[in-house]
Amino acid sequence: MPKYYFAIASKNFLMNEEPIEEILRERTNHYKDIKKDIDFWFVTNPQLLKTFDLNNIREQLAEDCAAIISLDAKFIQWLKLRVGFVSIGKFQSNYIF
């Protein structure tokens, strides 16, 4: 079962207040340059996000949320430092993104 890492915040914050589109586009281009498969996803599906173990985070997310999910823990740590106002965590799932 793969281990996934995520950075989660309000959907409004990630889509309107932070340059997430630019960050993910740069990451995608970097992966293409080094011929690496994409191992991250931007998810806004509220049903999927409800399946995460977010007990300690749920109270902080009063509005709709969005997440960047990755197989790369270092990328998620970097996002936390770069974006700041996100919560991070990890989970295991049979679900394939």
Secondary structure by P-SEA (a helix, b strand, c coil): cbbbbbccccccccccccaaaaaaaaaaaaaaaacccccbbbbccaaaaaacccccccccccccbbbbbcccaaaaaaaaaaccccccccccccccc
